[in-house]
């Protein structure tokens, strides 16, 4: 068991860093999706897009958290300077954000229609859509960040 953990240490740390980043992102989304529509009525539905700014702002919080966790605990520095590495990381993250936003809209409009009551927490369609989009995009992120940005 110990050998298995050591062999997959980077993947495990990536999952932990991603999980912590997701907690930051989901928490920020929950707070923003409650309070932003009170100030900006169009936040609930901007040309058919649900919670656009809550999504963008919460995803940005998750990206910044993930960057720092990734360079501190997951990946070793690659061949790029810190500035270029950060630029590539943000570029990949922006592309991932666009994919995540599209997935969120598809999942919210077509897949998750009902609330799921877990007794200790109620999962709304927007939260289920956000969590699912994060999980799907994180698989893409790991492979690109490992192979391209951190050359690993």
DSSP file (Angstrom, degrees, kcal/mol; ACC not computed):
  #  RESIDUE AA STRUCTURE BP1 BP2  ACC     N-H-->O    O-->H-N    N-H-->O    O-->H-N    TCO  KAPPA ALPHA  PHI   PSI    X-CA   Y-CA   Z-CA
    1    1 A X     >        0   0    0      0, 0.0     4,-2.3     0, 0.0     5,-0.2   0.000 360.0 360.0 360.0 -43.6    0.0    0.0    0.0
    2    2 A X  H  >  +     0   0    0      1,-0.2     4,-2.6     2,-0.2     5,-0.2   0.894 360.0  51.0 -62.2 -39.8    2.8    2.4    0.9
    3    3 A X  H  > S+     0   0    0      2,-0.2     4,-2.4     1,-0.2    -1,-0.2   0.893 108.7  51.8 -64.2 -39.8    4.5    1.7   -2.4
    4    4 A X  H  > S+     0   0    0      2,-0.2     4,-1.6     1,-0.2    -2,-0.2   0.917 111.1  47.2 -62.6 -43.9    1.3    2.4   -4.3
    5    5 A X  H  < S+     0   0    0     -4,-2.3     7,-0.2     1,-0.2    -2,-0.2   0.924 113.4  47.8 -64.3 -44.8    0.9    5.7   -2.5
    6    6 A X  H >< S+     0   0    0     -4,-2.6     3,-1.0     1,-0.2     4,-0.2   0.875 110.5  52.2 -64.9 -36.7    4.5    6.7   -3.1
    7    7 A X  H 3< S+     0   0    0     -4,-2.4    -1,-0.2     1,-0.2     3,-0.2   0.835 119.9  34.2 -67.5 -32.7    4.2    5.8   -6.8
    8    8 A X  T 3X S+     0   0    0     -4,-1.6     4,-2.5    -5,-0.2    -1,-0.2   0.018  80.3 123.0-111.6  26.0    1.1    7.9   -7.2
    9    9 A X  H <> S+     0   0    0     -3,-1.0     4,-2.9     1,-0.2     5,-0.2   0.889  73.7  50.9 -56.2 -44.7    2.1   10.7   -4.8
   10   10 A X  H  > S+     0   0    0     -4,-0.2     4,-2.5    -3,-0.2    -1,-0.2   0.914 111.3  47.5 -63.3 -42.6    1.8   13.5   -7.4
   11   11 A X  H  > S+     0   0    0      2,-0.2     4,-2.4     1,-0.2    -1,-0.2   0.914 112.7  49.7 -64.4 -41.9   -1.6   12.4   -8.5
   12   12 A X  H  X S+     0   0    0     -4,-2.5     4,-2.5     2,-0.2    -2,-0.2   0.931 112.5  46.7 -62.9 -45.6   -2.7   12.1   -4.8
   13   13 A X  H  X S+     0   0    0     -4,-2.9     4,-3.2     1,-0.2     5,-0.2   0.878 110.9  53.2 -63.8 -36.7   -1.4   15.6   -4.1
   14   14 A X  H  X S+     0   0    0     -4,-2.5     4,-2.8    -5,-0.2    -2,-0.2   0.910 109.9  48.0 -63.0 -41.4   -3.1   16.9   -7.3
   15   15 A X  H  X S+     0   0    0     -4,-2.4     4,-2.6     2,-0.2    -2,-0.2   0.914 114.0  46.4 -65.3 -43.0   -6.4   15.5   -6.1
   16   16 A X  H  X S+     0   0    0     -4,-2.5     4,-2.7     2,-0.2     5,-0.2   0.942 115.3  45.7 -64.5 -47.4   -5.9   17.0   -2.6
   17   17 A X  H  X S+     0   0    0     -4,-3.2     4,-2.5     1,-0.2    -2,-0.2   0.910 115.1  48.1 -61.8 -41.5   -4.9   20.4   -4.1
   18   18 A X  H  X S+     0   0    0     -4,-2.8     4,-2.7    -5,-0.2    -1,-0.2   0.888 110.7  51.7 -64.9 -39.1   -7.8   20.2   -6.6
   19   19 A X  H  X S+     0   0    0     -4,-2.6     4,-2.2     2,-0.2    -2,-0.2   0.924 111.7  45.6 -63.9 -44.5  -10.2   19.2   -3.8
   20   20 A X  H  X S+     0   0    0     -4,-2.7     4,-2.1     2,-0.2    -2,-0.2   0.907 114.3  48.8 -65.1 -40.8   -9.1   22.2   -1.7
   21   21 A X  H  X S+     0   0    0     -4,-2.5     4,-2.8    -5,-0.2    -2,-0.2   0.893 110.4  51.8 -64.4 -39.0   -9.3   24.5   -4.7
   22   22 A X  H  X S+     0   0    0     -4,-2.7     4,-3.5     2,-0.2     5,-0.3   0.884 106.9  53.0 -65.2 -38.1  -12.8   23.1   -5.5
   23   23 A X  H  X S+     0   0    0     -4,-2.2     4,-2.6     2,-0.2     5,-0.2   0.928 111.6  46.0 -62.0 -43.7  -13.9   23.8   -1.9
   24   24 A X  H  X S+     0   0    0     -4,-2.1     4,-2.5     2,-0.2    -2,-0.2   0.938 116.4  45.7 -61.4 -46.4  -12.8   27.4   -2.3
   25   25 A X  H  X S+     0   0    0     -4,-2.8     4,-2.6     2,-0.2    -2,-0.2   0.925 115.7  44.3 -64.9 -46.0  -14.5   27.6   -5.7
   26   26 A X  H  X S+     0   0    0     -4,-3.5     4,-2.8     2,-0.2    -1,-0.2   0.907 114.4  50.0 -67.6 -41.3  -17.7   26.0   -4.6
   27   27 A X  H  X S+     0   0    0     -4,-2.6     4,-2.3    -5,-0.3    -2,-0.2   0.928 112.7  46.5 -61.4 -45.0  -17.9   28.0   -1.4
   28   28 A X  H  X S+     0   0    0     -4,-2.5     4,-3.1    -5,-0.2     5,-0.2   0.908 112.9  50.6 -63.6 -41.2  -17.3   31.2   -3.3
   29   29 A X  H  X S+     0   0    0     -4,-2.6     4,-3.2     2,-0.2     5,-0.2   0.920 109.3  50.7 -62.6 -43.5  -19.9   30.2   -5.9
   30   30 A X  H  X S+     0   0    0     -4,-2.8     4,-0.9     2,-0.2    -2,-0.2   0.940 115.4  42.1 -59.7 -47.9  -22.5   29.5   -3.2
   31   31 A X  H >X S+     0   0    0     -4,-2.3     4,-2.3     1,-0.2     3,-0.5   0.943 118.2  45.2 -64.6 -48.4  -21.9   32.8   -1.5
   32   32 A X  H 3X S+     0   0    0     -4,-3.1     4,-2.8     1,-0.2     5,-0.4   0.885 109.3  54.9 -65.5 -38.9  -21.8   34.8   -4.8
   33   33 A X  H 3< S+     0   0    0     -4,-3.2    -1,-0.2    -5,-0.2     4,-0.2   0.721 112.9  44.5 -70.4 -18.2  -24.8   33.1   -6.3
   34   34 A X  H << S+     0   0    0     -4,-0.9     4,-0.3    -3,-0.5    -2,-0.2   0.886 124.8  29.4 -85.0 -45.0  -26.8   34.0   -3.2
   35   35 A X  H >X S+     0   0    0     -4,-2.3     3,-0.8     2,-0.1     4,-0.8   0.826 108.3  63.4 -92.9 -33.4  -25.7   37.7   -2.9
   36   36 A X  H >X S+     0   0    0     -4,-2.8     4,-3.1    -5,-0.3     3,-1.2   0.911  98.7  56.3 -61.2 -42.4  -24.8   38.9   -6.4
   37   37 A X  H 34 S+     0   0    0     -5,-0.4    -1,-0.2     1,-0.3    -2,-0.1   0.758  99.9  61.8 -62.0 -20.7  -28.4   38.5   -7.8
   38   38 A X  H <4 S+     0   0    0     -3,-0.8    -1,-0.3    -4,-0.3    -2,-0.2   0.821 116.8  29.3 -71.0 -29.5  -29.6   40.8   -4.9
   39   39 A X  H << S+     0   0    0     -3,-1.2     2,-0.5    -4,-0.8    -2,-0.2   0.770 130.8  36.2 -98.0 -32.6  -27.4   43.6   -6.4
   40   40 A X    ><  -     0   0    0     -4,-3.1     3,-2.1    -5,-0.2     4,-0.3  -0.896  65.1-169.1-125.5  99.1  -27.5   42.6  -10.1
   41   41 A X  G >  S+     0   0    0     -2,-0.5     3,-1.0     1,-0.3     4,-0.4   0.796  85.7  62.1 -60.8 -29.8  -30.9   41.2  -11.1
   42   42 A X  G 3  S+     0   0    0      1,-0.2     3,-0.3     2,-0.2    -1,-0.3   0.563  80.9  85.0 -74.3  -7.3  -29.5   40.0  -14.4
   43   43 A X  G <  S+     0   0    0     -3,-2.1     8,-1.6     1,-0.2     9,-0.5   0.846  85.5  55.6 -62.7 -33.4  -27.1   37.7  -12.6
   44   44 A X  S <  S+     0   0    0     -3,-1.0    -1,-0.2    -4,-0.3     2,-0.2   0.856 129.9   6.7 -68.5 -32.9  -29.7   35.0  -12.4
   45   45 A X        +     0   0    0     -4,-0.4     2,-0.9    -3,-0.3    -1,-0.3  -0.684  65.2 176.2-155.7  93.8  -30.3   35.0  -16.1
   46   46 A X  B >  S-A   49   0A   0      3,-2.8     3,-1.5    -3,-0.4    -3,-0.0  -0.843  85.4 -35.1-102.8  97.7  -28.1   37.1  -18.5
   47   47 A X  T 3  S-     0   0    0     -2,-0.9    -1,-0.2     1,-0.3     3,-0.1   0.878 125.4 -44.8  55.5  41.1  -29.3   36.3  -22.0
   48   48 A X  T 3  S+     0   0    0      1,-0.3     2,-0.6     0, 0.0    -1,-0.3   0.373 113.4 121.4  86.8  -3.9  -30.1   32.7  -21.0
   49   49 A X  B <   -A   46   0A   0     -3,-1.5    -3,-2.8     0, 0.0     3,-0.5  -0.830  56.6-141.0 -95.2 124.0  -26.8   32.3  -19.1
   50   50 A X  S    S-     0   0    0     -2,-0.6    -5,-0.2     1,-0.2    -6,-0.2  -0.718  71.6 -15.2 -89.3 129.4  -27.3   31.4  -15.4
   51   51 A X  S  > S+     0   0    0     -8,-1.6     4,-2.0    -2,-0.4    -1,-0.2   0.875  74.1 167.3  52.0  52.0  -25.0   33.0  -12.8
   52   52 A X  H  > S+     0   0    0     -9,-0.5     4,-2.2    -3,-0.5     5,-0.1   0.927  74.0  38.6 -65.0 -44.8  -22.3   34.2  -15.2
   53   53 A X  H  > S+     0   0    0      2,-0.2     4,-2.7     1,-0.2     5,-0.3   0.843 113.5  54.6 -78.5 -32.2  -20.4   36.4  -12.8
   54   54 A X  H  > S+     0   0    0      2,-0.2     4,-2.2     1,-0.2     5,-0.2   0.913 112.2  46.8 -61.2 -41.4  -20.7   34.2   -9.8
   55   55 A X  H  X S+     0   0    0     -4,-2.0     4,-2.3     2,-0.2    -2,-0.2   0.931 114.3  45.2 -65.9 -47.4  -19.2   31.4  -12.0
   56   56 A X  H  X S+     0   0    0     -4,-2.2     4,-2.1     2,-0.2    -2,-0.2   0.930 116.5  44.5 -65.5 -46.5  -16.4   33.6  -13.3
   57   57 A X  H  X S+     0   0    0     -4,-2.7     4,-1.9     2,-0.2    -1,-0.2   0.912 115.6  46.6 -66.6 -42.5  -15.5   35.1   -9.9
   58   58 A X  H  X S+     0   0    0     -4,-2.2     4,-2.0    -5,-0.3    -1,-0.2   0.891 112.0  51.2 -68.2 -37.5  -15.7   31.8   -8.0
   59   59 A X  H  X S+     0   0    0     -4,-2.3     4,-2.5    -5,-0.2    -1,-0.2   0.884 107.1  54.1 -65.1 -38.1  -13.6   30.0  -10.7
   60   60 A X  H  X S+     0   0    0     -4,-2.1     4,-2.3     2,-0.2     5,-0.2   0.905 107.3  50.8 -61.9 -41.7  -11.0   32.7  -10.5
   61   61 A X  H  X S+     0   0    0     -4,-1.9     4,-2.1     1,-0.2    -1,-0.2   0.915 111.8  47.9 -60.9 -42.6  -10.7   32.1   -6.7
   62   62 A X  H  X S+     0   0    0     -4,-2.0     4,-2.5     2,-0.2    -2,-0.2   0.874 110.3  51.9 -65.9 -38.6  -10.3   28.4   -7.4
   63   63 A X  H  X S+     0   0    0     -4,-2.5     4,-2.5     2,-0.2    -2,-0.2   0.936 110.8  46.3 -64.8 -47.7   -7.7   29.0  -10.1
   64   64 A X  H  X S+     0   0    0     -4,-2.3     4,-1.9     2,-0.2     5,-0.2   0.923 114.5  48.1 -63.0 -43.8   -5.5   31.2   -7.9
   65   65 A X  H  X S+     0   0    0     -4,-2.1     4,-2.3    -5,-0.2     5,-0.2   0.928 112.6  49.2 -60.4 -45.2   -5.8   28.8   -5.0
   66   66 A X  H  X S+     0   0    0     -4,-2.5     4,-2.6     1,-0.2    -2,-0.2   0.864 106.8  55.6 -65.3 -36.7   -4.9   25.9   -7.3
   67   67 A X  H  X S+     0   0    0     -4,-2.5     4,-2.4     2,-0.2     5,-0.2   0.959 111.4  42.6 -60.4 -50.8   -1.9   27.7   -8.7
   68   68 A X  H  X S+     0   0    0     -4,-1.9     4,-1.8     1,-0.2     5,-0.2   0.904 115.8  48.1 -66.2 -40.7   -0.3   28.2   -5.4
   69   69 A X  H  X>S+     0   0    0     -4,-2.3     4,-2.6    -5,-0.2     5,-0.8   0.888 111.5  52.6 -64.7 -37.5   -1.1   24.7   -4.1
   70   70 A X  I  X>S+     0   0    0     -4,-2.6     5,-2.4    -5,-0.2     4,-1.0   0.917 112.7  41.8 -65.3 -44.0    0.2   23.2   -7.3
   71   71 A X  I  <5S+     0   0    0     -4,-2.4    -1,-0.2    -5,-0.2    -2,-0.2   0.793 120.4  43.8 -77.0 -24.1    3.6   25.0   -7.2
   72   72 A X  I  <5S+     0   0    0     -4,-1.8    -2,-0.2    -5,-0.2    -1,-0.2   0.862 134.5   5.4 -84.2 -37.4    4.0   24.4   -3.4
   73   73 A X  I  <5S+     0   0    0     -4,-2.6    -3,-0.2    -5,-0.2    -2,-0.1   0.671 125.6  39.9-124.1 -22.6    2.9   20.7   -3.2
   74   74 A X  I  <<S+     0   0    0     -4,-1.0     2,-0.3    -5,-0.8    -3,-0.2   0.926 103.4  32.8-102.6 -60.2    2.2   19.0   -6.5
   75   75 A X      < -     0   0    0     -5,-2.4     2,-0.3   -62,-0.1    -1,-0.2  -0.696  65.0-130.4-106.5 151.5    4.6   19.9   -9.3
   76   76 A X        -     0   0    0     -2,-0.3    -4,-0.1    74,-0.2    -3,-0.0  -0.651  48.7 -82.4 -88.7 156.4    8.2   20.7   -9.5
   77   77 A X        -     0   0    0     -2,-0.3    -1,-0.1    -6,-0.1    73,-0.1  -0.288  48.4-146.7 -58.6 141.0    9.3   23.7  -11.4
   78   78 A X        -     0   0    0     71,-0.2    72,-0.1     2,-0.1    -1,-0.1   0.028  38.6 -75.7 -91.3-156.8    9.5   23.1  -15.2
   79   79 A X  S    S+     0   0    0     70,-0.2     2,-0.2     2,-0.0    71,-0.1   0.519 101.6  92.4 -83.8  -5.1   11.9   24.7  -17.7
   80   80 A X  S    S-     0   0    0     69,-0.4    -2,-0.1     1,-0.1     2,-0.0  -0.501  82.0-104.4 -91.4 157.6   10.0   28.0  -17.8
   81   81 A X     >  -     0   0    0     -2,-0.2     4,-3.0     1,-0.1     5,-0.2  -0.302  39.0-105.2 -67.7 163.2   10.6   31.1  -15.7
   82   82 A X  H  > S+     0   0    0      1,-0.2     4,-2.5     2,-0.2     5,-0.2   0.895 121.9  50.8 -58.9 -39.7    8.1   31.8  -12.9
   83   83 A X  H  > S+     0   0    0      2,-0.2     4,-2.3     1,-0.2    -1,-0.2   0.937 114.0  42.3 -64.8 -47.3    6.5   34.5  -15.0
   84   84 A X  H  > S+     0   0    0      2,-0.2     4,-2.8     1,-0.2     5,-0.2   0.902 113.8  52.9 -67.5 -40.5    6.1   32.3  -18.1
   85   85 A X  H  X S+     0   0    0     -4,-3.0     4,-2.7     2,-0.2    -2,-0.2   0.929 110.6  47.2 -58.4 -46.8    5.0   29.4  -16.0
   86   86 A X  H  X S+     0   0    0     -4,-2.5     4,-2.9    -5,-0.2     5,-0.2   0.913 111.3  51.9 -61.8 -43.1    2.3   31.6  -14.4
   87   87 A X  H  X S+     0   0    0     -4,-2.3     4,-2.6     2,-0.2    -2,-0.2   0.931 112.7  44.4 -59.5 -47.1    1.2   32.9  -17.8
   88   88 A X  H  X S+     0   0    0     -4,-2.8     4,-2.8     2,-0.2     5,-0.3   0.908 113.0  51.7 -64.3 -42.0    0.8   29.3  -19.1
   89   89 A X  H  X S+     0   0    0     -4,-2.7     4,-2.4    -5,-0.2    -2,-0.2   0.937 113.2  44.2 -59.4 -47.9   -0.9   28.2  -16.0
   90   90 A X  H  X S+     0   0    0     -4,-2.9     4,-2.8     2,-0.2    -2,-0.2   0.893 112.2  53.2 -66.0 -39.2   -3.4   31.1  -16.2
   91   91 A X  H  X S+     0   0    0     -4,-2.6     4,-2.3    -5,-0.2    -2,-0.2   0.936 112.0  44.1 -61.5 -46.6   -3.9   30.5  -20.0
   92   92 A X  H  X S+     0   0    0     -4,-2.8     4,-2.6     1,-0.2    -1,-0.2   0.905 114.4  51.2 -62.9 -40.5   -4.7   26.8  -19.5
   93   93 A X  H  X S+     0   0    0     -4,-2.4     4,-2.4    -5,-0.3    -2,-0.2   0.872 108.3  50.8 -66.7 -37.1   -7.0   27.8  -16.6
   94   94 A X  H  X S+     0   0    0     -4,-2.8     4,-2.2     2,-0.2    -1,-0.2   0.930 112.1  47.2 -65.8 -44.5   -8.8   30.4  -18.7
   95   95 A X  H  X S+     0   0    0     -4,-2.3     4,-2.1     1,-0.2    -2,-0.2   0.918 113.5  48.9 -61.1 -41.9   -9.4   27.8  -21.4
   96   96 A X  H  X S+     0   0    0     -4,-2.6     4,-3.0     1,-0.2    -2,-0.2   0.871 108.1  54.9 -63.9 -37.0  -10.5   25.4  -18.7
   97   97 A X  H  X S+     0   0    0     -4,-2.4     4,-3.0     2,-0.2    -2,-0.2   0.913 106.8  49.7 -63.5 -42.7  -12.8   28.0  -17.3
   98   98 A X  H  X S+     0   0    0     -4,-2.2     4,-2.2     2,-0.2    -2,-0.2   0.927 113.4  46.3 -62.4 -44.3  -14.5   28.6  -20.6
   99   99 A X  H  X S+     0   0    0     -4,-2.1     4,-2.7     1,-0.2    -2,-0.2   0.918 113.2  50.2 -62.2 -42.9  -15.0   24.8  -21.0
  100  100 A X  H  X S+     0   0    0     -4,-3.0     4,-2.9     2,-0.2    -2,-0.2   0.902 109.6  50.3 -62.9 -42.2  -16.3   24.7  -17.4
  101  101 A X  H  X S+     0   0    0     -4,-3.0     4,-2.2     2,-0.2    -1,-0.2   0.906 112.0  47.6 -63.5 -41.4  -18.7   27.5  -18.0
  102  102 A X  H  X S+     0   0    0     -4,-2.2     4,-2.4     2,-0.2    -2,-0.2   0.928 113.0  48.2 -65.2 -44.3  -20.1   25.8  -21.1
  103  103 A X  H  X S+     0   0    0     -4,-2.7     4,-3.2     1,-0.2     5,-0.3   0.918 109.2  54.1 -60.5 -43.0  -20.4   22.5  -19.2
  104  104 A X  H  X S+     0   0    0     -4,-2.9     4,-3.0     1,-0.2     5,-0.2   0.932 109.7  47.0 -56.5 -47.3  -22.1   24.3  -16.3
  105  105 A X  H  X S+     0   0    0     -4,-2.2     4,-2.5     2,-0.2     5,-0.3   0.914 114.3  46.7 -63.2 -43.5  -24.7   25.7  -18.7
  106  106 A X  H  X>S+     0   0    0     -4,-2.4     4,-2.4     2,-0.2     5,-0.6   0.943 116.5  43.9 -63.4 -47.8  -25.3   22.4  -20.5
  107  107 A X  I  X>S+     0   0    0     -4,-3.2     5,-2.6     3,-0.2     4,-1.6   0.907 115.6  48.4 -64.1 -41.5  -25.6   20.5  -17.2
  108  108 A X  I  <5S+     0   0    0     -4,-3.0    -2,-0.2    -5,-0.3    -1,-0.2   0.906 119.4  37.4 -66.9 -41.7  -27.8   23.2  -15.6
  109  109 A X  I  <5S+     0   0    0     -4,-2.5    -2,-0.2    -5,-0.2    -1,-0.2   0.814 134.0  16.6 -81.0 -30.5  -30.2   23.4  -18.5
  110  110 A X  I  <5S+     0   0    0     -4,-2.4    -3,-0.2    -5,-0.3    -2,-0.2   0.671 126.6  32.1-121.2 -20.8  -30.4   19.8  -19.6
  111  111 A X  I  <<S+     0   0    0     -4,-1.6     2,-0.9    -5,-0.6    -3,-0.2   0.871 106.9  49.8-108.4 -59.0  -29.2   17.4  -17.0
  112  112 A X      < +     0   0    0     -5,-2.6    -1,-0.2     1,-0.2    17,-0.1  -0.746  56.8 145.9 -93.5 104.3  -29.7   18.5  -13.4
  113  113 A X        +     0   0    0     -2,-0.9     2,-0.3    -3,-0.1    -1,-0.2   0.719  53.7  56.3-106.6 -30.0  -33.4   19.5  -13.0
  114  114 A X  S    S-     0   0    0     10,-0.1     2,-0.3    11,-0.1    -1,-0.0  -0.707  79.2-111.2-112.5 157.7  -34.3   18.5   -9.5
  115  115 A X        -     0   0    0     -2,-0.3     2,-0.6     9,-0.1     9,-0.2  -0.614  25.9-145.6 -79.8 141.8  -33.0   19.3   -6.0
  116  116 A X  E     -B  123   0B   0      7,-2.5     7,-3.2    -2,-0.3     2,-0.8  -0.957   7.1-152.6-112.8 118.9  -31.4   16.3   -4.2
  117  117 A X  E     +B  122   0B   0     -2,-0.6     5,-0.2     5,-0.2    -2,-0.0  -0.812  16.3 178.6 -94.3 112.1  -32.0   16.4   -0.5
  118  118 A X        -     0   0    0      3,-2.6     2,-1.4    -2,-0.8     4,-0.1   0.272  45.3-121.4 -93.1  10.4  -29.1   14.6    1.4
  119  119 A X  S    S+     0   0    0      1,-0.2     3,-0.1     2,-0.2    -1,-0.1  -0.193 109.8  48.0  76.0 -41.8  -30.7   15.3    4.8
  120  120 A X  S    S+     0   0    0     -2,-1.4     2,-0.3     1,-0.3    -1,-0.2   0.597 127.0  13.9 -99.5 -14.0  -27.7   17.2    5.9
  121  121 A X        -     0   0    0      2,-0.0    -3,-2.6    -5,-0.0     2,-0.6  -0.966  68.6-134.7-158.7 142.7  -27.4   19.4    2.8
  122  122 A X  E     -B  117   0B   0     -2,-0.3     2,-0.7    -5,-0.2    -5,-0.2  -0.905  17.2-148.1-104.7 121.6  -29.6   20.1   -0.2
  123  123 A X  E     -B  116   0B   0     -7,-3.2    -7,-2.5    -2,-0.6     2,-0.1  -0.795  14.8-158.1 -90.8 114.0  -27.9   19.9   -3.6
  124  124 A X     >  -     0   0    0     -2,-0.7     4,-2.5    -9,-0.2     5,-0.2  -0.436  31.5-105.8 -83.1 163.3  -29.5   22.4   -6.0
  125  125 A X  H  > S+     0   0    0      1,-0.2     4,-2.2     2,-0.2     5,-0.2   0.878 121.5  52.5 -57.7 -37.4  -29.3   22.0   -9.8
  126  126 A X  H  > S+     0   0    0      2,-0.2     4,-2.1     1,-0.2    -1,-0.2   0.889 110.4  46.9 -68.4 -36.6  -26.7   24.9   -9.9
  127  127 A X  H  > S+     0   0    0      2,-0.2     4,-2.6     1,-0.2     5,-0.2   0.912 112.8  48.7 -70.2 -41.6  -24.5   23.2   -7.3
  128  128 A X  H  X S+     0   0    0     -4,-2.5     4,-2.2     1,-0.2    -2,-0.2   0.895 112.8  49.3 -63.7 -38.6  -24.7   19.8   -8.9
  129  129 A X  H  X S+     0   0    0     -4,-2.2     4,-2.3    -5,-0.2    -2,-0.2   0.914 112.3  47.6 -65.0 -43.4  -23.8   21.4  -12.3
  130  130 A X  H  X S+     0   0    0     -4,-2.1     4,-2.2     2,-0.2    -2,-0.2   0.930 113.0  47.3 -64.4 -47.1  -20.9   23.3  -10.8
  131  131 A X  H  X S+     0   0    0     -4,-2.6     4,-2.2     1,-0.2    -2,-0.2   0.917 113.6  47.9 -62.7 -44.7  -19.4   20.2   -9.0
  132  132 A X  H  X S+     0   0    0     -4,-2.2     4,-2.3    -5,-0.2    -1,-0.2   0.912 111.0  50.7 -64.3 -43.3  -19.8   18.0  -12.1
  133  133 A X  H  X S+     0   0    0     -4,-2.3     4,-2.3     1,-0.2     5,-0.2   0.905 109.9  51.1 -61.3 -41.6  -18.2   20.6  -14.3
  134  134 A X  H  X S+     0   0    0     -4,-2.2     4,-2.0     1,-0.2    -2,-0.2   0.931 110.2  49.0 -60.8 -46.8  -15.2   21.0  -11.9
  135  135 A X  H  X S+     0   0    0     -4,-2.2     4,-1.0     1,-0.2    -2,-0.2   0.913 113.1  46.4 -61.7 -44.3  -14.7   17.2  -11.8
  136  136 A X  H  X S+     0   0    0     -4,-2.3     4,-0.9     1,-0.2     3,-0.4   0.916 115.1  45.1 -66.8 -43.1  -14.7   16.8  -15.6
  137  137 A X  H  X S+     0   0    0     -4,-2.3     4,-2.4     1,-0.2    -1,-0.2   0.801 102.7  66.0 -72.8 -28.2  -12.4   19.8  -16.3
  138  138 A X  H  X S+     0   0    0     -4,-2.0     4,-2.2     1,-0.2    -1,-0.2   0.844  96.5  55.7 -64.9 -32.1   -9.9   18.8  -13.5
  139  139 A X  H  X S+     0   0    0     -4,-1.0     4,-1.4    -3,-0.4    -1,-0.2   0.917 110.5  44.9 -64.7 -42.4   -9.0   15.6  -15.4
  140  140 A X  H  X S+     0   0    0     -4,-0.9     4,-2.1     1,-0.2     5,-0.2   0.909 111.2  54.7 -64.4 -43.4   -8.1   17.7  -18.5
  141  141 A X  H  X S+     0   0    0     -4,-2.4     4,-3.0     1,-0.2     5,-0.3   0.906 104.2  53.4 -58.8 -45.1   -6.2   20.2  -16.3
  142  142 A X  H  X S+     0   0    0     -4,-2.2     4,-2.6     1,-0.2     5,-0.3   0.949 110.6  45.1 -59.1 -50.3   -3.9   17.6  -14.7
  143  143 A X  H  X S+     0   0    0     -4,-1.4     4,-2.2     1,-0.2     5,-0.3   0.901 116.8  44.6 -65.0 -40.2   -2.7   16.1  -17.9
  144  144 A X  H  X>S+     0   0    0     -4,-2.1     4,-2.6     2,-0.2     5,-1.1   0.931 115.8  46.2 -69.3 -44.6   -2.1   19.5  -19.6
  145  145 A X  I  <>S+     0   0    0     -4,-3.0     5,-2.7    -5,-0.2     6,-0.2   0.892 116.0  46.0 -66.2 -38.2   -0.4   21.0  -16.5
  146  146 A X  I  <5S+     0   0    0     -4,-2.6     6,-4.0    -5,-0.3    -2,-0.2   0.944 122.4  33.5 -68.8 -47.7    1.8   18.0  -15.9
  147  147 A X  I  <5S+     0   0    0     -4,-2.2    -2,-0.2    -5,-0.3    -3,-0.2   0.854 131.8  24.0 -80.9 -36.3    2.9   17.5  -19.5
  148  148 A X  I  <5S+     0   0    0     -4,-2.6    -3,-0.2    -5,-0.3    -2,-0.1   0.913 127.3  31.2 -99.3 -53.7    3.1   21.1  -20.8
  149  149 A X  I   <S+     0   0    0     -5,-1.1   -69,-0.4     1,-0.2   -71,-0.2   0.946 132.1  26.1 -78.1 -49.2    3.6   23.6  -18.0
  150  150 A X  S   <S-     0   0    0     -5,-2.7   -74,-0.2    -6,-0.2    -1,-0.2   0.332  94.3-136.5-102.5   7.4    5.6   21.6  -15.5
  151  151 A X              0   0    0     -6,-0.2    -4,-0.2     1,-0.1    -5,-0.1   0.830 360.0 360.0  47.5  47.2    7.2   19.2  -18.0
  152  152 A X              0   0    0     -6,-4.0    -5,-0.2    -7,-0.2    -1,-0.1   0.526 360.0 360.0-113.2 360.0    6.7   16.2  -15.9
